[in-house]
Amino acid sequence: MTTTLSNAGELREQGNQAFKQGHFQEAIDRYTDAINILHDQQLNETIRNDLTKCHSNRSQCYINLGQYEDAVEDATRGTKRLILLKKRIIFFVFYPTESKRSVKA
C-alpha cells in the first residue's frame, strides 16, 4: 500500500509540475491517475487530504481550459471532503472522550 500511495504522490507532483508549465491537460491526466489510485485505498486522513488536493488542483486546470462544469464538479468534491474533515476536527475538539472511543472501535 505504501508504494501505491507514493505512486499517487508522485503523480500529483507530476501534475503540479505540468500545471506550472501551463500543460493543463497533462496535469489533469496526472491528477486523475492519482485520484484513481487513491480511490482504491482505504480512506484515512492522509488519503482524504491527498484526494482533496488532487480534486482542487484538477478543478483549477479545468478552469484554465474553460471546462467550467468539470471544474465545478471537482471543486464540489474537494469542498465536501473539507467539510467532512472540519466536522471531524470539531467533534474531536468538543467531544474528546467520545472521539477516543470512536478511534479505538
N, C-alpha and C positions, 0 to 999 in steps of 0.2 A: 504493500500500500504506500509506503514512503516513496518508493521510486515513482509510482503513479502520481503522487502529489507533487514531487519535484518536477516531473514532466509537465504538469499543469502550470506550475510556477514558471518554468522556462518558456512555455508557450505564451503565458501572459506577458512576460518580459519581452519576448519577440514581438508581441502585439504592440507593446509600449514603444519599442524602437521603430516599428513600421509607422506608427502614428506620428511620432516625432519627425519622421522623414516625409510625412504627407502621403504615405501609401495606405490610405484608409481601408480599401478593400482587403488588402493583405492583413491589416490589423484586425479587421472583422473576422477573417478566416482564423487567425491565431487565437483570438478571444473565444470564438465558437468552439475550436478544438479543446481549449482549456475548460470551457463550460461543460462540454460533453464528458470530459474525464471527471470533473468534479461532481456532476450529477450522478455518476455511478458509485460514488463513495458514500459511506455512512456520514450523515451531516453532523459535524461538530462546529464549534465556534470558528475555528480557523478556516474550515471549508466554506461555511456560510459567509465569512468575511471575504474570502477569495472570490466566491461566486458574485457577491455584491460588486466588488471591484471590476470584475470582468463584464458584468451587465452594464455598469455605469460607463466604463470605457468604450464598450461597443456602442452604447447609445450615442456617445459623442461622435463616434465615427459615422454613424448613420446620419446625424445632424449635418456633419461636414459634407456628406454626399447627397444631402437633400432628401433623404429617405425618412421623413418625419414620422410616419406611422410606426415603422420599426423602432425608431428612436424612443417614441412614447412607450411602446411595449417593453423595451429593455429598461427604461427608466422606472417604469412602474414595478417591474420585478425587483429591481435593486432597492426601491423605496420600501416595498413590502418587507423585504428581508431586514432592512434597517429598523423598521417599526417593530418587528418581532424581537430583534436584538435589544432595542430600547426597553421594551416591555419586560424582557427577562432581567435586564440590569436593574430596573426599578423594583421588580419582585425581590431580587437578591438584596437590595439596599433596605427595603422596608420590611421584609419578612425573612431575616437571615436564618432563623431556626428552621422554618419550613423549607427554605432553599437548600439547606444542608441535607435535610431528609430526602428531598427530591433528587439530589445529586447521587446519594447513596443507593437509591432504588433502582 
